[in-house]
Amino acid sequence: MKTYDDNNIFAKILRGEIPNDTVYEDDHVLAFRDINPQAPVHVLVIPKGAYVDMTDFSANASDAELTAYFRALAKIANLLGVEDDGYRLISNTGKNGEQDVPHLHVHIAGGRRLRRMLQPSED
Ligand code: DGP
C-alpha cells in the first residue's frame, strides 16, 4: 500500500496553507479550479480524507466518504454547467497514469469538445 504524503500540494490546500478557487465544498469533498486549465471548465474534485489515489480510496474510504464523493462529482458537473453538453472525468493513478499529485483527485473537464483520449507515450 502506498503511504500518504502529508506535504503534497492538495493536503496543503485542504489545510488552508495554499489558496484555491473553490467551486464546491461539503463535509467530505472539496472542488476547486485547476491552476493549469486544459479546457474552459477544468475543476479538481478531492476527498478531504487522506487517500493517495482511487485504488486507496475505493479500498479504504468509509461508505459515507465514498457516497459523498461520487454524489458530489455529478452535482459539481451540474453546478459548472457542463452536464448537458457532456464532460470528461479523469483520475490519473500512479506512474503510468501520470499522476503528479499523490492525493486522489478527479478532473472534471468540459466546456468544449475534447479530443479523443490516450495519446501514445512520448518516451
Ligand atoms: P495529475 O497530473 O492528474 O496529478 O493532476 C494534477 C493537477 O493539479 C494538474 O492539472 C495541475 C493541478 N495543480 C497542481 N498544483 C496546483 C495548485 O497548487 N493549485 C491548483 N488549483 N491546481 C494545482
Boltz pocket constraint, residues with backbone or C-beta under 6 A from the ligand:
constraints:
  - pocket:
      binder: B
      contacts: [[A, 9], [A, 18], [A, 19], [A, 20], [A, 21], [A, 32], [A, 33], [A, 34], [A, 35], [A, 36], [A, 44], [A, 91], [A, 92], [A, 97], [A, 98], [A, 99], [A, 100], [A, 101], [A, 102], [A, 105]]
      max_distance: 6.0
